[in-house]
C-alpha cells in the first residue's frame, strides 16, 4: 500500500511485488507516476488500484493485518544536519525503505 504522494514510489512498490500482487494507492494527491516498464513491473498479473478514501479505522485494520502477517518495514533515522547526505543517498538509490529525519537529534 502506497501512502506517499510521490508517483515514483508506485514503481518501487511494483518492483517489490510477487506475481499476482496488488499495489494499492492511498494518497490523496500524488505527483505523476513515471513511465512503467510493462515487462519488468506489470507482467505476471501485477495490479495497481486506488483507494478512494481512508479512515482511521481503515489504517488500524491495515496495521493489524500487517502485524498478523509479520510485515517488516525498513526505516533509517538520521539527524536533521544530515538531510543533504540523505537526499544524495536517496537519489543514488542507497536507501532501502524509508528515511526519516530526526529534528531533535544532534
Buried (B, 14 or more C-beta within 10 A) or exposed (E): BBBBEBBEBBBBBBEEBEEEEEBBBBBEEBEEBEEBEEEEBBEEEBEBEEBEEBEEEEEEEBEEEEEEEEEEEEEEEBEEEBEEEBEEBEEEEEBEEEBEBEEEEE
